[in-house]
């Protein structure tokens, strides 16, 4: 993309010259006039015309009716859904029904929010605000609504996403003190039309209605190519598919190979636009017509001057007056749906992506020398494209370029800079240098205390998401201080802003490895949430959810698993409530929380971890179907935790599938964004390597774990505070695999390094005593394998002492580790020639494992078999052969129960039978203890 203003003008000039020279005749336009229905095909989808009968949504209409007919003087409600799910049609239907009940329905035009409210008629009034998220005058409008009125007032807000714009209304308007706490609640339409109403019924009704409108016989639902569905099907996609079938029946050429029905309808519409251009005396090709309409969708063509501006940019030399009349005719005729010349916003946005996404020169022509008003419109379209069409090829790059050029045209306009951040989804992570630059500009031009506090928070967030943590911490400190000053004057009004700032600063501290400081901030945010008055529950609930999500992670990092469990149990029901209101925005946090819960349950109650991990994967897959690029990171996280949950249950073969998929996914992400995803790739590699090692795929495990170690060494050089613990885990995993491969000399330095790192973390007061104990126990085993029996006893004794304390506090989580450490201690004592002393820890390990196996046989029978095998070895050393034979028989019985056709379990059974045979050959000690 061309960036500088000079090169942008040059590209536009070159394109203009080429256009003027190469314009050819209009060979693609149809001959003769067309019937109105065929002439303007996108008008078939106009919700105002209601060509298709209203189906479904009766439940939503009932809820809206009950909301409106309440006795309260003023109430608000938000209807939220992506483009094409029927918000506007629902609003029209609701308005019609309210009108018949004596209400006055008033649509609120953009830019005239306050005058519309001040001209409020007498009686009960319903104001309808479409595209509410992009209304910069909404706060002032709500202030104006606070004045006394004769009659009830209802405000219906329609929006695609409930993000920053809605949250910021709380401190952007004084209205909220006057309304009930149930106001501003949401109705989500990102759902099927109604239970028991399949897509086939909707398609059948739509194709019949369109055929009747066009004056032809209905071809029936069998003629409709139903759109592919990713979750709930958009109503606009169903209606577009039905419209194509009806147009085909009317003799209109319809694309045969375009799978997207809206894009196919656009191709049909392009011919009608071209015909109307020729009818107006304009010699335009099909491509030029589509470029003009796309530019009008981007820039707007609301009057003769703006229409001529669009034409000068795209087809210079065209007769200005005739061209403007033609373009305004598109905008003002029945083809004009919503705010663009192409019709419905979704149709117009697709056209913008298709035409501008393939032409740098057209982008340059459309974006140099923009007025501030037009630049603001470009910002709105760019953010829509980013949120709604981010999966379309080239859409993300186009949106980024349009934002950059709009920002250049806006200069220091604080409203434009605010809009760029306001319309960005909070869940859409991944800050860019442009976000940072715009944030810096916004801070400089902020005109009041609230504006500066918002700008500092936006800039700090952009720095954090860009990986510039040191700068982010400084900026976010300033943002928190600014919000504290505002909240000191009116805490209830600015509470959510202060909570958000504190929470964002906490996540930046966590990202920098400062977990204790992150925990302190998150606890403060939680206290602020809990202190909110009852009427602010609706506003505070999303901030409470975000606070609890961050807090659960920090509680694990700082060694508070019980508190983590309590906070997790609290946040999941809240998230399910928020998902019901806005599934697109809150689906990801719910999946993340379920995955985090699976992580902690994996260590203590693995049977309960698996359902959480599986639900997180299911949600993530649905999200990826809707927007793969945006939700792939969440799917990688969920798959990794599902693999770990299987592994914790001893189902290593089941773990391979999700872990392999997660590694492949995270390799792609790490190539695209190394700063954000290198650590996640290393995390999944570590999990996969450990599973491969336990399955006996040792060469493959060593290669995987070496890669994880290399990645984590690089991360430690960049941020030692955060990544040292992860490096120690990979070093220990690799050491275990080398030991299993019969290479203890390779393993020893790796485990010693892991012990040193973990000791250092413990001395700093960092949590993780269990990991140090595991490394110490492993170190003892390695010393024994290298024939250094005297060196093996001390680290294993230290490991047992630490794990005894931990098992006292949390037996479910630490008793398995204690049993392993006891076995290693017994073996170390036997190898050191202290067989009598080795009996006690080995017998204790058997007792612990018996108890665990009774409670969870699938998980703990392998550990019981290992402990019993060591008891056999102890008694062989002591020449108590009868007792050894009893334990050997039990080992064989347990191993027989575990055989499931896998190679590893069959080999374990063969080894058990060999051990039993050696015991039967009385007098044969059997050598060293079995580990």
BAROGU-747073 format. One record per residue (C-alpha): x, y, z. Coordinates in steps of 0.001 Angstrom, whole numbers, padded with zeros to 6 digits, always signed. Last residue first. Layout:
N
XYZ...
! end
This chain:
931
+011990-047223+038763+013060-050846+039276+015591-051432+042034+018978-052738+041030+019827-056407+040658+017214-059165+040537+018169-060878+043784+018155-064448+042356+017766-066716+045376+014405-068033+044401+013833-068341+040688+010182-067522+041310+011180-063900+041889+012893-063793+038511+009762-065140+036834+007633-062481+038503+009969-059765+037221+009726-061171+033703+005934-061224+033955+005955-057586+035057+008289-056674+032172+005948-058382+029717+002994-056497+031212+004781-053158+030837+005598-054043+027225+001925-054694+026531+001047-051395+028179+003475-049461+025954+002434-051200+022731-001234-050331+023131-003872-053063+022868-005639-052064+026074-003583-053853+028722-004208-052057+032032-006018-054868+033828-003180-057267+032967-000700-054795+034470-002633-054804+037750-002659-058611+037962+001037-058823+037041+001982-056334+039759-000172-058222+042268+001689-061449+041458+005018-059669+041986+003846-058303+045364+003048-061803+046599+006310-063180+045168+008362-060499+046946+006698-061427+050224+007693-065058+049703+011203-064087+048588+012319-062126+051641+015891-061948+050248+016385-058325+051438+017305-057238+047906+014393-059288+046560+012159-057614+049119+013152-054140+047919+012789-055113+044253+009282-056472+044782+008346-053297+046649+009627-051317+043641+007303-053272+041386+004411-052512+043745+005080-048786+043367+005171-049053+039564+001920-051054+039510+000268-048496+041779+001363-045699+039449-000172-047500+036476-003392-048056+038512-003688-044317+039261-005720-042728+036469-008018-045516+035400-008416-046662+039013-009628-043367+040444-010701-043604+044101-009384-047102+044738-006266-046271+042724-005556-043228+044942-005777-045315+048112-003559-048034+046694-001088-045395+045475-000743-043836+048929-000227-047251+050555+002319-048272+047892+004251-045029+048379+004300-045648+052130+005727-049128+051521+008484-047627+049354+009280-044936+051920+009529-047557+054725+011394-050328+052881+014329-048182+051739+015782-047877+055240+016358-051658+055331+017900-051491+051846+020599-048945+052775+023219-049978+050215+023143-046619+048388+021150-048225+045584+018542-049294+048153+018370-045758+049584+017958-044260+046120+015178-046742+045280+013285-045853+048461+013711-042132+047748+012482-042570+044173+009412-044426+045398+008724-041727+047991+009038-039039+045309+006514-040814+043103+004062-041214+046000+004442-037541+046948+003721-036515+043360+000512-038571+043380-000434-037076+046805-000034-033493+045552-003309-032412+043916-005895-034435+045775-003974-034004+049048-004016-030180+049080-002612-028717+052336-001166-031933+053771+000011-032917+050297+002049-029687+050082+003820-030341+053375+004589-033947+052448+005741-032731+049016+008461-030542+050514+009854-033305+052749+009754-035869+049917+011691-033571+047573+014343-032858+050217+014799-036599+050775+015095-037115+047011+017740-034375+046749+019809-035888+049600+019654-039577+048590+020993-039439+045024+024508-038157+045785+025452-041379+047640+024191-043505+044759+026350-041852+042102+026086-044777+039675+024907-042586+036793+021394-044019+037044+021372-043246+040764+022368-039623+040169+019636-039404+037543+016992-040702+039943+018021-038159+042592+017733-035349+040051+014214-036462+039180+013210-036105+042838+014806-032665+043002+013006-031643+039818+009673-032801+041208+010281-030920+044479+011161-027723+042602+007944-028067+040612+005921-028581+043783+007470-025496+045403+006059-023368+042558+005141-019991+043983+007626-017078+043788+009123-015890+047070+012426-014840+045514+014107-017837+047163+011517-020084+045498+012303-018593+042072+016017-019168+042622+015403-022743+043666+013353-023264+040519+016110-021921+038299+018809-023994+040010+016675-027160+039928+016020-026692+036189+019759-026208+035566+020488-029409+037488+017816-031187+035439+019452-030159+032169+022955-030954+033429+021842-034506+034393+019862-035454+031274+022683-035862+028779+024660-038086+031215+021445-039954+031953+021150-041120+028327+019178-044369+028501+016348-043033+026346+014086-042757+029410+016753-040554+031029+016912-038386+027909+013112-038054+028140+013267-037040+031796+015957-034411+031063+013850-032948+028234+010895-032546+030578+013106-030938+033254+014561-028412+030809+011071-027647+029475+009694-026972+032956+012696-024814+033890+012180-022721+030763+008541-022137+031715+009501-020917+035187+012115-018592+033696+009558-017042+031301+007951-014112+033124+010843-012614+035038+013400-013471+032362+011768-011309+029663+013796-010995+026444+016601-013428+027312+013996-015708+028883+012032-015758+025611+015092-016929+023677+015730-019670+026217+012042-020579+025923+012253-021098+022170+015398-023234+022493+013871-025357+025280+010652-025919+023275+012695-026977+020241+014660-029407+022406+011356-030790+023702+010071-031558+020195+013325-033220+019044+013582-035245+022266+009955-036379+021978+010465-037549+018393+013471-039636+019425+011610-040950+022483+008327-042119+021011+007871-044237+024164+004306-043168+024928+005503-041238+027993+007937-039276+025835+005324-038476+023211+003087-037087+025966+005869-034918+027422+006845-033649+023970+003264-032673+023167+002902-030635+026362+006233-028857+025876+005416-028172+022225+002122-026607+023333+003833-024186+025707+006598-023388+023202+003979-022448+020612+002218-020242+023171+005513-018500+023991+006223-017751+020349+002699-016374+019850+002529-012655+020594+006002-011486+019627+006340-014019+016807+003260-012703+014931+002610-014373+011561+005178-017148+011941+004089-017696+015537+000439-017962+014432+001234-020596+011810+003311-022594+014304+000437-022205+016771-002004-023953+014468+000327-026859+013711+001134-027261+017415-002567-027135+018374-003491-029815+015841-000722-032098+017128-001889-031443+020699-005548-032169+019887-004679-035508+018245-001945-036657+020649-004019-036410+023831-006180-039450+023026-002997-041530+022920-001926-040150+026290-005107-041166+028076-003539-041288+031573-006224-038995+032942-003733-036123+033158-002864-036765+029514-006478-036299+028423-006622-032983+030293-003296-031917+028759-004638-032571+025271-007772-030556+026043-005567-027762+027386-003615-027623+024158-006797-027684+022071-008285-024778+024045-005200-022584+023641-004919-023293+019926-008643-022565+019503-008221-019238+021282-005347-018252+019002-007387-019223+015905-010228-016856+016836-009552-013729+014792-008246-015357+011656-010935-018018+011669-013967-015748+011929-017351-017526+011956-016070-021091+011677-013334-020140+014152-015975-019118+016697-017719-022473+016371-014378-024253+016832-013668-022171+019931-017011-023072+021521-016379-026797+020953-012784-026536+022213-013900-024788+025421-016621-027406+025916-013980-030168+025627-011684-028510+028163-014497-028064+030679-015687-031675+030187-012071-032977+030618-011167-031079+033770-013688-032801+036047-011917-036179+035761-008604-034374+036223-009389-033292+039799-006188-031707+041177-003681-030902+038429-006080-031099+035496-008596-029086+037495-006277-026079+037320-005811-026262+033552-009464-027146+032887-010512-023976+034686-008233-021988+032411-009833-023635+029381-013329-022873+030681-012238-019299+031255-010811-018959+027765-013958-020409+026166-016139-018019+028172-013868-015086+027302-014095-016013+023590-017880-016391+023502-018323-012993+025131-018132-010674+022114-019862-012848+019541-022431-014270+021952-023804-010900+023121-026715-011125+025561-026703-014900+026062-022908-014765+026210-023162-012236+029049-025314-014619+031111-022905-017511+030409-020046-015243+031439-021684-014489+034785-022259-018214+035374-018526-018861+034638-017227-016029+036843-018159-017300+040297-016908-020891+039956-013663-019494+038542-013324-017132+041514-013762-020022+043970-011303-022272+042125-008687-019519+041997-009087-018998+045733-008270-022678+046251-005342-022575+043818-003536-019641+045470+000090-020029+044269+000920-016669+042717+000541-017828+039116-002710-019619+039912-004150-016536+041590-002951-014390+038682-004919-016427+036145-008089-016376+038236-007726-012622+038755-007637-011846+035051-010901-013710+034471-012433-012241+037639-011652-008696+036523-013044-009285+033032-016271-010688+034474-016601-007840+036983-016066-005341+034162-018892-006981+032195-021152-006929+035296-020499-003287+036162-022917-001688+033735-025844-004026+034301-025281-004017+038074-025368-000218+038240-028795+000059+039938-027587-002148+042803-024774+000175+043801-021175-000841+042989-019054-001964+045969-018465-005444+044523-016989-004013+041345-014645-001666+043247-013441-004577+045406-012752-006627+042281-010705-003791+040770-008611-003618+043957-008100-007391+043846-006997-007062+040239-004459-004387+041147-002884-006468+043926-002778-009572+041719-000986-007719+038924+001597-006442+041439+002181-010001+042622+002383-011254+039033+005093-008915+037793+006029-011099+034806+005802-008250+032283+002596-009699+030860+001176-009842+034379+002045-006182+034913+000306-005336+031625-002712-007377+032728-002859-005372+035973-002630-002040+034139-005590-003120+032009-007542-004065+035136-006838-000748+036828-007929+001174+033717-011079-000935+033310-012036-000506+036957-011509+003264+036745-013670+003541+033630-016369+001343+035175-016473+003491+038333-016687+006839+036527-020357+007638+037184-020573+005839+040524-017318+007360+041768-018170+011006+041114-015451+013466+042210-012845+010953+043375-013698+008920+040287-012250+011618+038003-008984+011842+039962-008695+008048+040077-009275+007923+036322-006312+010211+035692-004066+008195+038042-005092+004977+036294-004249+006496+032896-000871+007742+034114+000046+004300+035417-001201+002995+032058+001332+005150+030233+004255+004042+032385+003277+000364+032188+002731+000537+028433+006170+002037+027853+007788-000912+029668+005458-003385+027966+006052-002516+024328+004591-005824+023082+002203-004230+020580-000815-005254+022678+000652-003396+025649+001428-000284+023616-002118-000254+022185-003596-000678+025671-001462+002164+027042-002527+004417+024176-006211+003663+024690-005905+004189+028460-004097+007485+027964-006729+008599+025458-009617+007779+027781-008044+009683+030691-007278+012612+028387-010848+012724+027073-012248+012552+030592-010025+015393+031778-010777+017654+028814-009478+018581+025374-007390+015575+024328-005156+016686+021409-001837+015289+022667-003308+012096+024125-005199+011389+020896-002039+011811+018817-000193+009271+020970-003087+006844+020622-003093+007296+016852+000611+006486+016743+000167+003456+018984-002735+002149+016908-000655+002702+013758+002241+000727+015247-000187-002147+015646-002071-003721+018536-003146-007332+018346-006340-008078+020202-009913-007890+018922-011718-008769+022166-012269-005115+023017-013833-004566+019604-012588-001400+017943-015316+001163+017333-014270+003491+020137-010585+003387+019239-010978+004849+015768-013875+006992+016949-011716+008747+019555-009183+009676+016879-011961+011100+014736-013478+013072+017610-010028+014341+018701-009368+015972+015305-005571+016358+015218-005041+015395+011589-008268+013970+010235-006783+013407+006780-003809+011416+008092-006137+009416+010346-008325+008579+007353-005231+007336+005529-004203+005023+008356-007730+003787+008949-008143+003002+005237-004850+001110+005228-005793-000987+008251-009218-001785+006796-007631-002793+003472-005115-005078+005193-007892-006737+007198-010110-007167+004135-007419-008638+001867-009071-012030+001604-012376-011993+003547-011970-013213+007123-012025-009691+008614-015435-009071+007082-017567-008025+010061-015109-006526+012556-012435-005140+010228-014937-004183+007519-017069-002358+010068-013968-000603+011435-013030+000525+007937-016579+001726+007205-016683+003810+010378-013224+005265+009772-014142+006134+006173-017193+008005+007522-014940+009955+009874-012681+010823+006930-015724+012134+005075-016554+014539+007891-012920+015549+008282-012647+016339+004593-010555+013925+002585-007536+015112+000588-006437+011699-000618-008597+008702+000212-010648+007567-002784-008007+007954-005477-005388+006251-003312-007659+003290-002609-008413+003095-006326-004687+003052-007094-004024+000269-004613-006617-001841-006395-007744-005337-005332-009101-004513-001888-010783-001407-003254-013206-003368-005455-013966-006533-003489-013642-004982-000030-015850-002006-000903-018401-004303-002572-018567-006499+000516-019107-003388+002638-021956-002221+000425-023753-005555+000597-023326-005752+004368-024477-002152+004736-027684-002862+002790-027855-000971-000502-025123-000395-003048-025539+003382-002875-024895+003285+000852-026674+004382+004042-029456+001878+004574-030908+000476+001410-030735+002687-001652-031984+000573-004534-035455+002005-004021-034151+005300-005283-032253+007952-003357-028730+006579-003466-029008+005189-006981-030615+008383-008186-027872+010327-006430-025382+008472-008619-027298+009209-011803-027882+012871-010951-024183+013228-010030-023125+011719-013350-025402+014001-015333-024031+017090-013563-020400+016036-013622-020064+014846-017217-017320+012191-016804-013797+013552-017152-012485+011934-014012-013843+008435-013408-012993+007415-009803-011964+010540-007894-013970+013001-010013-017037+010713-009707-016850+010593-005895-016438+014388-005701-019411+014873-008040-021544+012763-005662-020296+014773-002658-021260+018055-004324-024623+016810-005595-025726+015547-002179-025510+012456+000026-022872+010553-001902-020941+008789+000869-017204+008124+001008-017027+004330+001301-020349+003335-000247-019873+006016-002895-016418+004611-003681-017941+001147-004093-020641+002579-006367-018031+004283-008533-015812+001206-008678-018769-000999-009617-019732+001361-012429-016145+001517-013645-015888-002279-013751-019169-002586-015668-017937-000058-018203-019219+003495-018235-020507+005658-021103-022986+007886-019304-026177+008955-021112-028479+008462-018111-029849+005253-019684-026240+004130-019969-025803+004640-016244-029109+002873-015468-027938-000146-017449-024637-000194-015569-026425-000057-012223-028647-002955-013314-025640-004970-014433-023901-004329-011123-027007-005524-009245-026672-009030-010676-023034-009155-009571-024031-007830-006148-026613-010593-005856-023788-013104-006328-021815-011382-003555-024821-011662-001250-025357-015314-002196-021748-016328-001409-021059-019558-003337-020496-017805-006709-020448-020449-009452-023717-019965-011346-023964-016184-011413-027589-015147-012197-028838-013926-015585-032350-012472-015090-035135-014541-016654-037757-014029-013945-037089-017540-012596-033444-016555-012176-034556-013479-010277-036660-015683-007965-033718-018044-007292-031390-015103-006712-033870-013545-004268-034023-016781-002265-030224-016830-001894-030232-013148-000922-032986-013800+001644-031037-016595+003292-027831-014538+003300-029652-011489+004703-031135-013631+007479-027643-014585+008581-027349-018285+009332-026737-019237+012978-023620-021370+013415-021353-021287+010386-023924-021928+007649-023340-022561+003957-025867-020673+001874-028870-022535+000428-028881-022752-003358-032574-022123-003943-034408-023979-006718-035730-026655-004338-037313-023878-002241-039933-023285-004885-039668-021839-008399-042370-019281-007527-044343-018208-010596-043416-014773-011836-044657-011246-011130-041432-009921-009593-043090-009262-006222-044818-012667-006387-041463-014313-007059-039873-012434-004153-042637-013533-001771-042459-017197-002867-038645-017191-002611-038850-015719+000899-041461-018112+002298-039552-021156+001013-036206-019818+002238-037546-019174+005749-039061-022658+005891-035822-024242+004656-033788-022343+007293-035555-024252+010050-038113-022638+012404-038468-025021+015377-036731-022624+017736-036818-019135+016316-034764-016941+014021-031554-018813+014844-029128-016754+016966-026901-013691+016601-030053-011701+017389-028944-010708+020887-031340-008610+022982-029402-006412+025362-030047-004590+028600-029673-000826+028513-032248-000617+031302-032660-003188+034060-031046-000865+036618-033864+001624+036293-033316+005063+034812-032690+008529+036258-029043+008244+037388-028180+006945+033942-029067+010138+032096-025902+012096+032971-024128+011002+029806-020559+010239+028738-019704+008475+032015-021959+005501+031407-021884+006033+027635-018321+004730+027746-019435+001128+028193-021647+001318+025116-018968+002781+022827-016241+000476+024089-018009-002640+022927-021543-003859+022411-021376-005034+018805-023496-004685+015696-025787-001972+016993-029454-000998+017264-030503+001279+020127-034200+001494+021015-034993+004547+023131-038319+004690+024965-039973+007793+026346-043289+007822+028224-045547+010815+028077-045386+014529+028720-041611+015098+029062-039160+016078+031798-035536+016541+030582-033263+013505+030760-033613+012863+027038-031270+015786+026340-028470+014063+028233-029145+010929+026168-028745+012933+022973-025498+014466+024241-024088+010978+024808-025307+009746+021417-023689+012513+019411-020694+010401+018332-023060+007858+016839-021018+004944+015442-022117+002319+017973-025747+003330+017550-025914+002017+013990-029687+002565+014080-031235+004782+016751-035001+004302+017112-036868+006761+019370-040214+005484+020690-042533+008220+021927-045578+008178+024240-047411+011476+024191-046351+014888+022914-043797+015189+020127-040030+015361+020804-038388+018247+018938-035605+018341+021560-034930+014668+020877-034502+015175+017138-032374+018281+017700-029996+016260+019936-029489+013297+017581-029183+015222+014359-025773+014004+013183-027148+010640+012104-030942+010649+011821-033043+009415+014780-036107+007438+013652-039198+008623+015588-042078+006226+016356-045115+007883+017935-047050+005449+020129-050801+004962+019830-050991+001179+019895-050980+000916+016083-047701+002814+016133-046231+000274+018570-046921-002554+016103-045344-000661+013221-042320+000267+015342-041767-003348+016378-041904-004476+012760-039521-001714+011665-037142-002467+014568-037161-006190+013756-036379-005376+010129-033486-003175+011245-032006-005820+013532-032423-008667+011020-029278-010787+011172-027571-009141+008203-024927-007110+009959-023862-008628+013266-026305-008542+016172-027290-006299+019063-030606-004871+020181-030016-002370+022988-032751-001109+025273-033473+002187+026976-036194+003350+029354-037829+006628+030307-040919+007489+032339-041346+004024+033830-044856+002545+033518-043717-000470+031470-045258-000727+028017-041960-000463+026153-040153-003291+027938-043149-005628+027620-043318-004867+023907-039585-005434+023477-039781-008830+025199-042746-009843+023048-040957-008759+019901-037916-010823+020911-040096-013898+021460-041855-013317+018158-038455-013211+016445-039646-015681+013819-041000-014691+010441-041909-011284+008998-043181-011704+005446-040661-010960+002676-041140-007781+000648-040856-005729+003819-040221-002463+001948-038383-000937+004920-036246-004054+005324-034802-003531+001805-033745-006984+000612-035618-006844-002721-034003-003464-003240-030777-005338-004028-032314-006362-007353-032997-002808-008645-033830-003286-012321-035286-006728-011671-038011-005426-009380-038433-002286-011499-038904-004169-014764-035942-003682-017119-035520-001291-020003-033825-002468-023212-030513-004172-023771-028457-005392-020844-025158-003631-020079-021927-005494-020789-020745-003586-023866-020640-000155-022240-018104+001394-024565-014480+001816-023576-012582+004044-021206-008891+003549-021886-007564+007091-022146-009559+008746-019353-009117+005780-017050-005367+005674-017621-005074+009351-016799-007208+009019-013659-005183+006018-012477-001953+007926-012923-003381+010890-011019-004587+008710-008144-001200+006995-007864+000524+010396-007849-001839+011762-005196-001125+008745-002968+002604+009077-003630+002501+012667-002406+000347+011872+000620+002681+009080+001762+001425+005526+002378+001162+003522-000826+000000+000000+000000
! end
